[in-house]
């Protein structure tokens, strides 16, 4: 678990690191074998806050959803939170830095 800061870029990095740490812990404990044909899942809840238009929660939700779609990470919007399969999608050991402009296509 972690606290989301007010800075959007920092929060995105925190989410990416959190998901990578979950995946790493699962691999270290032998619950996930890289290259396995089995597709395990581990659902985590990311509380993003209100989804009211223009609110920080709505902006964060939109950006995270775009990142998750681009990386093939399975998720479901659940009101004030996102339910995310931490073991799905494309994961990089050391992801490149991300800027808000990158995520908005600019």
Backbone as a chain_set.jsonl record, in Angstrom:
{"seq": "XXXXXXXXXXXXXXXXXXXXXXXXXXXXXXXXXXXXXXXXXXXXXXXXXXXXXXXXXXXXXXXXXXXXXXXXXXXXXXXXXXXXXXXXXXXXXXXXXXXXXXXXXX", "coords": {"N": [[0.835, -1.186, 0.0], [0.371, 2.332, -0.565], [0.649, 5.911, -0.314], [-0.963, 8.227, -2.354], [0.514, 10.957, -3.894], [0.032, 14.518, -4.388], [1.093, 15.256, -6.767], [0.793, 14.468, -10.091], [2.572, 13.116, -11.892], [4.422, 11.94, -10.096], [2.678, 10.25, -8.752], [1.896, 8.475, -10.788], [4.335, 7.204, -11.288], [4.669, 6.011, -8.767], [2.518, 4.185, -8.785], [3.282, 2.511, -10.921], [5.702, 1.474, -9.886], [4.704, 0.193, -7.605], [3.078, -1.858, -8.77], [5.076, -3.259, -10.148], [6.649, -4.089, -7.969], [4.852, -5.805, -6.649], [4.599, -7.815, -8.587], [7.277, -8.696, -8.648], [7.606, -9.691, -6.009], [5.797, -11.827, -6.095], [7.053, -13.436, -8.014], [9.515, -13.947, -6.711], [8.66, -15.517, -4.622], [8.045, -17.775, -5.909], [5.558, -18.102, -7.027], [4.911, -17.306, -9.503], [6.074, -18.105, -12.599], [8.322, -16.957, -14.881], [7.673, -16.918, -18.324], [5.924, -18.986, -18.249], [3.044, -20.775, -19.423], [0.696, -20.604, -18.133], [-1.701, -18.284, -16.951], [-1.702, -16.541, -14.311], [-3.521, -14.507, -11.904], [-3.631, -11.54, -9.911], [-5.458, -9.563, -8.061], [-5.434, -6.181, -7.261], [-6.361, -3.271, -5.399], [-6.592, 0.023, -6.372], [-7.024, 3.027, -4.975], [-8.392, 5.841, -6.254], [-9.948, 8.038, -5.886], [-12.545, 10.573, -6.173], [-14.651, 10.595, -9.102], [-15.537, 12.788, -10.352], [-15.894, 15.127, -12.978], [-12.943, 16.805, -13.966], [-11.813, 16.673, -11.464], [-8.994, 15.829, -9.328], [-8.945, 13.051, -8.951], [-10.43, 12.092, -11.143], [-8.819, 12.856, -13.288], [-6.45, 11.45, -12.714], [-7.475, 8.827, -12.848], [-8.193, 8.688, -15.588], [-5.657, 8.933, -16.845], [-4.267, 6.716, -15.745], [-5.899, 4.613, -16.705], [-5.409, 4.829, -19.444], [-2.647, 4.229, -19.535], [-2.744, 1.589, -18.517], [-4.285, 0.32, -20.515], [-2.56, 0.658, -22.741], [-0.434, -0.946, -21.935], [-1.549, -3.41, -21.745], [-2.642, -4.18, -19.332], [-4.947, -5.655, -17.24], [-7.932, -4.283, -15.954], [-10.588, -2.929, -13.885], [-12.989, -0.45, -13.558], [-14.141, 0.739, -10.525], [-15.944, 2.581, -9.219], [-14.749, 4.722, -6.861], [-12.31, 3.584, -7.072], [-9.812, 1.56, -8.79], [-9.785, -1.717, -9.879], [-7.175, -3.818, -10.319], [-5.347, -6.153, -12.221], [-2.465, -7.141, -11.104], [-0.612, -8.834, -12.198], [-0.942, -8.95, -14.879], [-0.418, -7.941, -18.323], [2.181, -5.909, -19.902], [5.276, -5.743, -18.473], [8.061, -3.926, -17.377], [11.404, -4.226, -16.278], [12.908, -1.968, -15.548], [11.22, 0.661, -16.015], [10.986, 3.305, -18.462], [11.268, 6.841, -17.725], [8.226, 8.639, -17.245], [6.28, 11.242, -18.512], [3.639, 13.581, -17.879], [2.83, 14.8, -20.204], [3.573, 12.883, -22.119], [1.701, 10.865, -21.6], [-0.635, 12.108, -22.296], [-0.43, 12.228, -24.936], [1.183, 14.222, -25.981]], "CA": [[0.0, 0.0, 0.0], [1.122, 3.57, -0.603], [-0.176, 7.104, -0.388], [-0.791, 8.968, -3.606], [0.837, 12.361, -3.674], [-0.758, 15.441, -5.199], [1.753, 15.402, -8.051], [0.331, 13.408, -10.976], [3.699, 12.326, -12.394], [4.919, 11.128, -8.98], [1.687, 9.224, -8.48], [1.996, 7.475, -11.855], [5.552, 6.439, -11.016], [4.382, 5.191, -7.583], [1.651, 3.082, -9.203], [4.104, 1.581, -11.716], [6.618, 0.786, -8.977], [3.897, -0.691, -6.777], [2.717, -3.037, -9.556], [6.31, -4.01, -10.394], [7.036, -4.724, -6.705], [3.932, -6.923, -6.433], [4.998, -8.874, -9.53], [8.574, -9.209, -8.199], [7.374, -10.51, -4.814], [5.147, -13.067, -6.524], [8.077, -14.241, -8.675], [10.492, -14.378, -5.698], [8.057, -16.571, -3.795], [7.814, -18.931, -6.763], [4.151, -18.21, -7.39], [4.818, -16.959, -10.917], [7.29, -18.492, -13.313], [8.443, -16.215, -16.129], [7.623, -17.776, -19.493], [4.902, -20.018, -18.051], [1.854, -20.579, -20.262], [-0.403, -20.326, -17.218], [-1.872, -16.844, -16.733], [-2.273, -16.262, -12.992], [-3.903, -13.118, -11.691], [-3.622, -11.055, -8.535], [-6.192, -8.304, -8.13], [-5.144, -5.174, -6.244], [-7.253, -2.117, -5.469], [-5.952, 1.342, -6.35], [-8.02, 4.048, -4.673], [-8.019, 7.053, -6.991], [-10.789, 9.149, -5.444], [-13.757, 10.956, -6.905], [-14.571, 10.566, -10.562], [-16.183, 14.013, -10.815], [-15.123, 15.752, -14.062], [-11.97, 17.823, -13.601], [-11.216, 16.433, -10.151], [-7.716, 15.106, -9.416], [-9.234, 11.624, -9.09], [-10.869, 11.822, -12.518], [-7.646, 12.997, -14.159], [-5.594, 10.304, -12.425], [-8.167, 7.648, -13.379], [-8.081, 8.714, -17.044], [-4.27, 8.673, -17.209], [-3.949, 5.323, -15.403], [-6.603, 3.737, -17.638], [-4.683, 4.865, -20.727], [-1.406, 3.465, -19.334], [-3.099, 0.183, -18.388], [-4.678, -0.178, -21.849], [-1.363, 0.592, -23.582], [0.441, -2.029, -21.458], [-2.306, -4.653, -21.684], [-2.929, -4.506, -17.936], [-6.388, -5.82, -17.034], [-8.45, -3.491, -14.838], [-12.004, -2.634, -13.89], [-13.328, 0.752, -12.799], [-15.026, 0.343, -9.438], [-16.317, 3.789, -8.477], [-13.608, 5.546, -6.457], [-11.082, 2.796, -7.159], [-9.594, 0.702, -9.944], [-9.354, -3.074, -9.554], [-6.134, -4.038, -11.305], [-4.623, -7.42, -12.168], [-1.057, -6.738, -11.021], [0.238, -9.777, -12.927], [-1.262, -8.912, -16.301], [0.174, -6.899, -19.145], [3.601, -5.772, -20.213], [6.012, -5.175, -17.345], [9.481, -3.692, -17.641], [12.158, -4.208, -15.025], [13.213, -0.559, -15.265], [10.463, 1.437, -16.999], [11.502, 4.643, -18.735], [10.516, 7.908, -17.047], [7.012, 9.042, -17.933], [5.812, 12.592, -18.204], [2.207, 13.732, -18.102], [2.666, 15.123, -21.633], [3.642, 11.614, -22.84], [0.473, 10.124, -21.407], [-1.717, 12.821, -22.966], [-0.129, 12.185, -26.361], [1.799, 15.478, -26.419]], "C": [[0.879, 1.248, 0.0], [0.162, 4.736, -0.661], [0.099, 7.818, -1.694], [-0.521, 10.424, -3.283], [-0.045, 13.231, -4.564], [-0.165, 15.611, -6.591], [1.421, 14.206, -8.936], [1.47, 12.515, -11.469], [4.263, 11.416, -11.307], [3.965, 9.971, -8.697], [1.74, 8.12, -9.523], [3.219, 6.597, -11.639], [5.328, 5.514, -9.817], [3.526, 3.979, -7.948], [2.452, 2.052, -9.983], [5.045, 0.786, -10.811], [5.872, -0.199, -8.076], [3.562, -1.976, -7.53], [3.947, -3.896, -9.857], [6.763, -4.742, -9.126], [6.145, -5.924, -6.388], [4.348, -8.095, -7.315], [6.314, -9.52, -9.08], [8.419, -10.112, -6.972], [6.744, -11.855, -5.175], [6.166, -13.995, -7.183], [9.081, -14.787, -7.664], [9.953, -15.517, -4.844], [7.697, -17.805, -4.623], [6.372, -19.136, -7.169], [3.916, -17.892, -8.863], [6.137, -17.307, -11.572], [7.293, -17.773, -14.651], [8.465, -17.194, -17.289], [6.593, -18.887, -19.383], [3.701, -19.718, -18.946], [0.619, -20.309, -19.42], [-0.491, -18.82, -16.981], [-2.522, -16.596, -15.376], [-2.711, -14.801, -12.894], [-3.84, -12.803, -10.201], [-4.236, -9.661, -8.57], [-5.821, -7.415, -6.943], [-6.108, -4.008, -6.453], [-6.435, -0.841, -5.373], [-7.051, 2.375, -6.129], [-7.565, 5.348, -5.327], [-8.891, 8.251, -6.627], [-11.959, 9.414, -6.364], [-13.554, 10.898, -8.406], [-15.285, 11.774, -11.18], [-15.305, 14.692, -11.865], [-14.206, 16.855, -13.551], [-11.321, 17.624, -12.244], [-9.886, 15.714, -10.318], [-7.925, 13.605, -9.603], [-9.621, 11.246, -10.506], [-9.695, 11.89, -13.488], [-6.716, 11.802, -13.966], [-6.186, 9.026, -13.017], [-7.98, 7.567, -14.898], [-6.654, 8.348, -17.492], [-3.899, 7.219, -16.919], [-4.641, 4.356, -16.355], [-5.888, 3.685, -18.982], [-3.39, 4.05, -20.626], [-1.723, 1.975, -19.286], [-3.491, -0.407, -19.739], [-3.454, -0.345, -22.738], [-0.453, -0.568, -23.214], [-0.282, -3.369, -21.341], [-2.598, -5.117, -20.268], [-4.448, -4.529, -17.749], [-6.826, -5.012, -15.816], [-9.949, -3.314, -14.984], [-12.235, -1.398, -13.03], [-14.385, 0.368, -11.777], [-15.38, 1.558, -8.586], [-15.105, 4.639, -8.154], [-12.286, 4.791, -6.528], [-11.008, 2.062, -8.499], [-9.147, -0.652, -9.415], [-8.416, -3.495, -10.67], [-5.514, -5.413, -11.11], [-3.14, -7.084, -12.246], [-0.139, -7.652, -11.811], [-0.019, -9.761, -14.427], [-0.427, -7.856, -17.012], [1.666, -6.977, -19.332], [4.281, -5.086, -19.047], [7.468, -5.03, -17.751], [10.198, -3.655, -16.307], [12.474, -2.769, -14.606], [12.483, 0.292, -16.289], [11.072, 2.814, -17.222], [10.681, 5.689, -18.006], [9.306, 8.315, -17.893], [6.668, 10.454, -17.532], [4.321, 12.654, -18.488], [1.966, 14.029, -19.569], [2.697, 13.849, -22.475], [2.302, 10.89, -22.78], [-0.721, 10.805, -22.067], [-1.467, 12.907, -24.466], [0.568, 13.442, -26.858], [3.155, 15.56, -26.06]], "O": [[2.0, 1.223, 0.507], [-1.005, 4.572, -1.017], [1.251, 7.991, -2.092], [-1.237, 11.044, -2.497], [-0.787, 12.716, -5.402], [-0.856, 16.065, -7.503], [1.725, 13.066, -8.585], [1.344, 11.29, -11.462], [4.552, 10.248, -11.566], [4.398, 8.849, -8.435], [1.638, 6.943, -9.177], [3.145, 5.378, -11.792], [5.75, 4.357, -9.844], [3.781, 2.873, -7.472], [2.323, 0.852, -9.74], [5.17, -0.431, -10.953], [6.359, -1.3, -7.817], [3.74, -3.069, -6.992], [3.869, -5.124, -9.823], [7.211, -5.886, -9.2], [6.633, -6.948, -5.911], [4.44, -9.23, -6.848], [6.453, -10.743, -9.123], [9.032, -11.178, -6.905], [7.116, -12.892, -4.624], [6.152, -15.202, -6.943], [9.463, -15.955, -7.741], [10.71, -16.38, -4.399], [7.117, -18.761, -4.107], [5.997, -20.224, -7.607], [2.847, -18.177, -9.403], [7.195, -16.849, -11.141], [6.384, -17.951, -15.462], [9.188, -18.19, -17.251], [6.407, -19.653, -20.328], [3.378, -18.557, -19.197], [-0.394, -19.837, -19.936], [0.534, -18.156, -16.828], [-3.741, -16.455, -15.286], [-2.313, -13.968, -13.707], [-3.978, -13.685, -9.353], [-3.621, -8.706, -9.043], [-5.884, -7.832, -5.787], [-6.606, -3.793, -7.558], [-5.681, -0.642, -4.421], [-7.907, 2.575, -6.991], [-6.505, 5.886, -5.006], [-8.587, 9.374, -7.03], [-12.313, 8.597, -7.213], [-12.456, 11.117, -8.918], [-15.597, 11.783, -12.37], [-14.097, 14.821, -11.666], [-14.633, 17.731, -12.798], [-10.374, 18.334, -11.904], [-9.663, 15.056, -11.335], [-7.171, 12.959, -10.331], [-9.199, 10.209, -11.017], [-9.592, 11.074, -14.403], [-6.249, 11.21, -14.939], [-5.466, 8.231, -13.622], [-7.649, 6.508, -15.431], [-6.474, 7.548, -18.411], [-3.282, 6.56, -17.757], [-4.032, 3.372, -16.775], [-5.774, 2.62, -19.589], [-3.074, 3.271, -21.526], [-1.048, 1.179, -19.939], [-3.075, -1.516, -20.074], [-3.313, -1.363, -23.416], [0.227, -1.12, -24.079], [0.303, -4.353, -20.889], [-2.782, -6.31, -20.027], [-5.141, -3.559, -18.057], [-6.175, -5.05, -14.771], [-10.512, -3.518, -16.06], [-11.736, -1.311, -11.908], [-15.396, -0.249, -12.113], [-15.145, 1.565, -7.377], [-14.492, 5.216, -9.052], [-11.255, 5.303, -6.092], [-11.991, 1.958, -9.233], [-8.232, -0.729, -8.594], [-8.809, -3.528, -11.836], [-5.191, -5.804, -9.988], [-2.62, -6.78, -13.32], [1.007, -7.287, -12.074], [0.632, -10.496, -15.169], [0.187, -6.995, -16.382], [2.32, -7.957, -18.977], [3.908, -3.975, -18.671], [8.035, -5.914, -18.393], [9.678, -3.126, -15.325], [12.319, -2.409, -13.439], [13.053, 0.622, -17.329], [11.608, 3.421, -16.295], [9.513, 5.45, -17.697], [9.378, 8.326, -19.122], [6.752, 10.82, -16.36], [3.803, 11.85, -19.263], [0.981, 13.551, -20.132], [1.941, 13.731, -23.439], [1.825, 10.366, -23.787], [-1.717, 10.147, -22.366], [-2.206, 13.579, -25.186], [0.547, 13.709, -28.06], [3.814, 16.556, -26.358]]}, "num_chains": 1, "name": "protein.A"}
